[in-house]
């Protein structure tokens, strides 16, 4: 199961021109592996369509989320995120929660476009845009 950072979902759903081809290749290589996200990813993704009243975009996000696995952010995930923040003071709370969720639910990887997460995740985080950049 691959956990998707909010930026990856945004690039995919909104078909961002500079990232979409890399994501097409990445999703094609994924095979049968499930994709996962958390309520935090949903929150981060839905702010813009709610703010702008873009119902079409909101529907596209809802359709995307209907096909993945929503991983709960339990007390254990928050505790793991607190441990990560304690060890890495420059790590922001949302990033700590994404990484903690990935680790706690034993996902195979965390797809992101944030190189800062790679080192502290012990290579669980992958900058999927750079990996498939043409």
Contact map, one row per residue, 1 for C-alpha under 8 A:
11100000000000000000000000000000111100000000000000000000000000000000000000000000000000000000000000000000001110000000000000000000000000
11110000000000000000000000000000111100000000000000000000000000000000000000000000000000000000000000000000001111100000000000000000000000
11111000000000000000000000000000001110000000000000000000000000000000000000000000000000000000000000000100001111100000000000000000000000
01111101100000000000000000000000001110001000000000000000000000000000000000000000000000000000000000000000000001110000000000000000000000
00111111100000000000000000000000000010001000000000000000000000000000000000000000000000000000000001000000000001110000000000000000000000
00011111110000000000000000000000000000001101100000000000000000000000000000000000000000000000000000000000000000010000000000000000000000
00001111111000000000000000000000000000000000000000000000000000000000000000000000000000000000000000000000000000011000000000000000000000
00011111111100000000000000000000000000000000000000000000000000000000000000000000000000000000000000000000000000111000000000000000000000
00011111111110000000000000000000000000000000100000000000000000000000000000000000000000000000000000000000000000000000000000000000000000
00000111111111110000000000000000000000000000100000000000000000000000000000000000000000000000000000000000000000000000000000000000000000
00000011111111110011000000000000000000000000000000000000000000000000000000000000000000000000000000000000000000000000000000000000000000
00000001111111110011001000000000000000000000000000000000000000000000000000000000000000000000000000000000000000000000000000000000000000
00000000111111100000000000000000000000000000000000000000000110010000000000000000000000000000000000000000000000000000000000000000000000
00000000011111110000000000000000000000000000000000000000100000000000000000000000000000000000000000000000000000000000000000000000000000
00000000011111111011000000000000000000000000000000000000000000000000000000000000000000000000000000000000000000000000000000000000000000
00000000011101111111000000000000000000000000000000000000000000000000000000000000000000000000000000000000000000000000000000000000000000
00000000000000111111100000000000000000000000000000000000000000000000000000000000000000000000000000000000000000000000000000000000000000
00000000000000011111100000000000000000000000000000000000000000000000000000000000000000000000000000000000000000000000000000000000000000
00000000001100111111111000000000000000000000000000000000000000000000000000000000000000000000000000000000000000000000000000000000100000
00000000001100111111111100000000000000000000000000000000000000000000000000000000000000000000000000000000000000000000000000000000000000
00000000000000001111111110000000000000000000000000000000000000000000000000000000000000000000000000000000000000000000000000000000000010
00000000000000000011111111000000000000000000000000000000000000000000000000000000000000000000000000000000000000000000000000000001111111
00000000000100000011111111100000000000000000000000000000000000000000000000000000000000000000000000000000000000000000000000000001100100
00000000000000000001111111110000000000000000000000000000000000000000000000000000000000000000000000000000000000000000000000000000000000
00000000000000000000111111111000000000000000000000000000000000000000000000000000000000000000000000000000000000000000000000000000000100
00000000000000000000011111111100000000000000000000000000000000000000000000000000000000000000000000000000000000000000000000000001000100
00000000000000000000001111111110000000000000000000000000000000000000000000000000000000000000000000000000000000000000000000000000000000
00000000000000000000000111111110000000000000000000000000000000000000000000000000000000000000000000000000000000000000000000000000000000
00000000000000000000000011111110000000000000000000000000000000000000000000000000000000000000000000000000000000000000000000000000000000
00000000000000000000000001111111100000000000000000000000000000000000000000000000000000000000000000000000000000000000000000000000000000
00000000000000000000000000111111100000000000000000000000000000000000000000000000000000000000000000000000000000000000000000000000000000
00000000000000000000000000000111110000000000000000000000000000000000000000000000000000000000000000000000000000000000000000000000000000
11000000000000000000000000000111111000000000000000000000000000000000000000000000000000000000000000000000000000000000000000000000000000
11000000000000000000000000000001111100000000000000000000000000000001100000000000000000000000000000000000000000000000000000000000000000
11110000000000000000000000000000111110000000000000000000000000000001100000000000000000000000000000000000000000000000000000000000000000
11110000000000000000000000000000011111000000000000000000000000000001111000000000000000000000000000000000000000000000000000000000000000
00111000000000000000000000000000001111111100000000000000000000000001111000000000000000000000000000000000000000000000000000000000000000
00000000000000000000000000000000000111111100000000000000000000000000011110000000000000000000000001001000000000000000000000000000000000
00000000000000000000000000000000000011111110000000000000000000000000011110000000000000000000000000000000000000000000000000000000000000
00000000000000000000000000000000000011111111000000000000000000000000000000000000000000000000010001000000000000000000000000000000000000
00011100000000000000000000000000000011111111100000000000000000000000000000000000000000000000000000000000000000000000000000000000000000
00000100000000000000000000000000000011111111110000000000000000001000000000000000000000000000000000000000000000000000000000000000000000
00000000000000000000000000000000000000111111111000000000000000000000000000000000000000000000000000000000000000000000000000000000000000
00000100000000000000000000000000000000011111111000000000000000000000000000000000000000000000000000000000000000000000000000000000000000
00000100110000000000000000000000000000001111111100000000000010000000000000000000000000000000000000000000000000000000000000000000000000
00000000000000000000000000000000000000000111111111000000010010000000000000000000000000000000000000000000000000000000000000000000000000
00000000000000000000000000000000000000000011111111100000000000000000000000000000000000000000000000000000000000000000000000000000000000
00000000000000000000000000000000000000000000111111110000000000000000000000000000000000000000000000000000000000000000000000000000000000
00000000000000000000000000000000000000000000011111111110110000000000000000000000000000000000000000000000000000000000000000000000000000
00000000000000000000000000000000000000000000011111111110010000000000000000000000000000000000000000000000000000000000000000000000000000
00000000000000000000000000000000000000000000001111111100000000000000000000000000000000000000000000000000000000000000000000000000000000
00000000000000000000000000000000000000000000000111111100000000000000000000000000000000000000000000000000000000000000000000000000000000
00000000000000000000000000000000000000000000000011111110000000000000000000000000000000000000000000000000000000000000000000000000000000
00000000000000000000000000000000000000000000000011111111110000000000000000000000000000000000000000000000000000000000000000000000000000
00000000000000000000000000000000000000000000000011001111111000000000000000000000000000000000000000000000000000000000000000000000000000
00000000000000000000000000000000000000000000000000000111111100000000000000000000000000000000000000000000000000000000000000000000000000
00000000000001000000000000000000000000000000000010000111111110000000000000000000000000000000000000000000000000000000000000000000000000
00000000000000000000000000000000000000000000010011000111111111000000000000000000000000000000000000000000000000000000000000000000000000
00000000000000000000000000000000000000000000000000000011111111100000000000000000000000000000000000000000000000000000000000000000000000
00000000000010000000000000000000000000000000000000000001111111110000000000000000000000000000000000000000000000000000000000000000000000
00000000000010000000000000000000000000000000110000000000111111111000000000000000000000000000000000000000000000000000000000000000000000
00000000000000000000000000000000000000000000000000000000011111111100000000000000000000000000000000000000000000000000000000000000000000
00000000000000000000000000000000000000000000000000000000001111111110000000000000000000000000000000000000000000000000000000000000000000
00000000000010000000000000000000000000000000000000000000000111111111000000000000000000000000000000000000000000000000000000000000000000
00000000000000000000000000000000000000000100000000000000000011111111110000000000000000000000000000000000000000000000000000000000000000
00000000000000000000000000000000000000000000000000000000000001111111000000000000000000000000000000000000000000000000000000000000000000
00000000000000000000000000000000000000000000000000000000000000111111100000000000000000000000000000000000000000000000000000000000000000
00000000000000000000000000000000011110000000000000000000000000011111110000000000000000000000000000000000000000000000000000000000000000
00000000000000000000000000000000011110000000000000000000000000001011111000000000000000000000000000000000000000000000000000000000000000
00000000000000000000000000000000000111100000000000000000000000001001111100000000000000000000000000000000000000000000000000000000000000
00000000000000000000000000000000000111100000000000000000000000000000111110000000000000000000000000001000100000000000000000000000000000
00000000000000000000000000000000000001100000000000000000000000000000011111000000000000000000000000001000000000000000000000000000000000
00000000000000000000000000000000000001100000000000000000000000000000001111111100000000000000000000001000000000000000000000000000000000
00000000000000000000000000000000000000000000000000000000000000000000000111111100000000000000000000000000000000000000000000000000000000
00000000000000000000000000000000000000000000000000000000000000000000000011111110000000000000000000000000000000000000000000000000000000
00000000000000000000000000000000000000000000000000000000000000000000000011111111000000000000000000000001000000000000000000000000000000
00000000000000000000000000000000000000000000000000000000000000000000000011111111100000000000000010011001000000000000000000000000000000
00000000000000000000000000000000000000000000000000000000000000000000000011111111110000000000000010010000000000000000000000000000000000
00000000000000000000000000000000000000000000000000000000000000000000000000111111111000000000000000000000000000000000000000000000000000
00000000000000000000000000000000000000000000000000000000000000000000000000011111111100000000000010010001000000000000000000000000000000
00000000000000000000000000000000000000000000000000000000000000000000000000001111111110000000100110110000000000000000000000000000000000
00000000000000000000000000000000000000000000000000000000000000000000000000000111111111000000000100000000000000000000000000000000000000
00000000000000000000000000000000000000000000000000000000000000000000000000000011111111100000000000000000000000000000000000000000000000
00000000000000000000000000000000000000000000000000000000000000000000000000000001111111110010000100010000000000000000000000000000000000
00000000000000000000000000000000000000000000000000000000000000000000000000000000111111111111100100000000000000000000000000000000000000
00000000000000000000000000000000000000000000000000000000000000000000000000000000011111111000000000000000000000000000000000000000000000
00000000000000000000000000000000000000000000000000000000000000000000000000000000001111111000000000000000000000000000000000000000000000
00000000000000000000000000000000000000000000000000000000000000000000000000000000000111111110000000000000000000000000000100000000000000
00000000000000000000000000000000000000000000000000000000000000000000000000000000000011111111000000000000000000000000000000000000000000
00000000000000000000000000000000000000000000000000000000000000000000000000000000000010011111000000000000000000000000000000000000000000
00000000000000000000000000000000000000000000000000000000000000000000000000000000000110011111101100000000000000000000000000000000000000
00000000000000000000000000000000000000000000000000000000000000000000000000000000000010001111111100000000000000000000000000000000000000
00000000000000000000000000000000000000000000000000000000000000000000000000000000100010000011111110000000000000000000000000000000000000
00000000000000000000000000000000000000010000000000000000000000000000000000000000000000000001111111000000000000000000000000000000000000
00000000000000000000000000000000000000000000000000000000000000000000000000000000000000000011111111100000000000000000100000000000000000
00000000000000000000000000000000000000000000000000000000000000000000000000000000110110000011111111110000000000000000000000000000000000
00000000000000000000000000000000000000000000000000000000000000000000000000001101100000000000111111111000000000000000000000000000000000
00001000000000000000000000000000000001010000000000000000000000000000000000000000000000000000011111111100000000000000000000000000000000
00000000000000000000000000000000000000000000000000000000000000000000000000000000100000000000001111111110000001000000100010001000000000
00000000000000000000000000000000000000000000000000000000000000000000000000001101100100000000000111111111000000000000000000000000000000
00000000000000000000000000000000000001000000000000000000000000000000001110001000000000000000000011111111100000000000000000000000000000
00100000000000000000000000000000000000000000000000000000000000000000000000000000000000000000000001111111111011000000000000000000000000
00000000000000000000000000000000000000000000000000000000000000000000000000000000000000000000000000111111111000000000000000000000000000
00000000000000000000000000000000000000000000000000000000000000000000000000011001000000000000000000011111111000000000000000000000000000
00000000000000000000000000000000000000000000000000000000000000000000001000000000000000000000000000001111111000000000000000000000000000
00000000000000000000000000000000000000000000000000000000000000000000000000000000000000000000000000000111111100000000000000000000000000
11100000000000000000000000000000000000000000000000000000000000000000000000000000000000000000000000000111111111000000000000000000000000
11100000000000000000000000000000000000000000000000000000000000000000000000000000000000000000000000000000011111000000000000010000000000
11100000000000000000000000000000000000000000000000000000000000000000000000000000000000000000000000000100001111100000000000011100000000
01111000000000000000000000000000000000000000000000000000000000000000000000000000000000000000000000100100001111110000000000011100000000
01111001000000000000000000000000000000000000000000000000000000000000000000000000000000000000000000000000000011111000000000001111000000
00011111000000000000000000000000000000000000000000000000000000000000000000000000000000000000000000000000000001111110000000001111100000
00000011000000000000000000000000000000000000000000000000000000000000000000000000000000000000000000000000000000111110000000000111110000
00000000000000000000000000000000000000000000000000000000000000000000000000000000000000000000000000000000000000011111110000000010000000
00000000000000000000000000000000000000000000000000000000000000000000000000000000000000000000000000000000000000011111111000000110000000
00000000000000000000000000000000000000000000000000000000000000000000000000000000000000000000000000000000000000000111111100000000000000
00000000000000000000000000000000000000000000000000000000000000000000000000000000000000000000001000100000000000000111111110001000000000
00000000000000000000000000000000000000000000000000000000000000000000000000000000000000000000000000000000000000000111111111111110000000
00000000000000000000000000000000000000000000000000000000000000000000000000000000000000000000000000000000000000000011111111100000000000
00000000000000000000000000000000000000000000000000000000000000000000000000000000000000010000000000000000000000000001111111100000000000
00000000000000000000000000000000000000000000000000000000000000000000000000000000000000000000000000100000000000000000111111111000000000
00000000000000000000000000000000000000000000000000000000000000000000000000000000000000000000000000000000000000000000011111111000000000
00000000000000000000000000000000000000000000000000000000000000000000000000000000000000000000000000000000000000000000011111111100000000
00000000000000000000000000000000000000000000000000000000000000000000000000000000000000000000000000000000000111000000010011111100000000
00000000000000000000000000000000000000000000000000000000000000000000000000000000000000000000000000100000000011110000110011111110000000
00000000000000000000000000000000000000000000000000000000000000000000000000000000000000000000000000000000000011111010010000111111001000
00000000000000000000000000000000000000000000000000000000000000000000000000000000000000000000000000000000000000111110010000001111111000
00000000000000000000011001000000000000000000000000000000000000000000000000000000000000000000000000000000000000111000000000000111111100
00000000000000000010011000000000000000000000000000000000000000000000000000000000000000000000000000000000000000011000000000000011111110
00000000000000000000010000000000000000000000000000000000000000000000000000000000000000000000000000000000000000001000000000000011111110
00000000000000000000010000000000000000000000000000000000000000000000000000000000000000000000000000000000000000000000000000000111111110
00000000000000000000011011000000000000000000000000000000000000000000000000000000000000000000000000000000000000000000000000000001111111
00000000000000000000110000000000000000000000000000000000000000000000000000000000000000000000000000000000000000000000000000000000111111
00000000000000000000010000000000000000000000000000000000000000000000000000000000000000000000000000000000000000000000000000000000000111
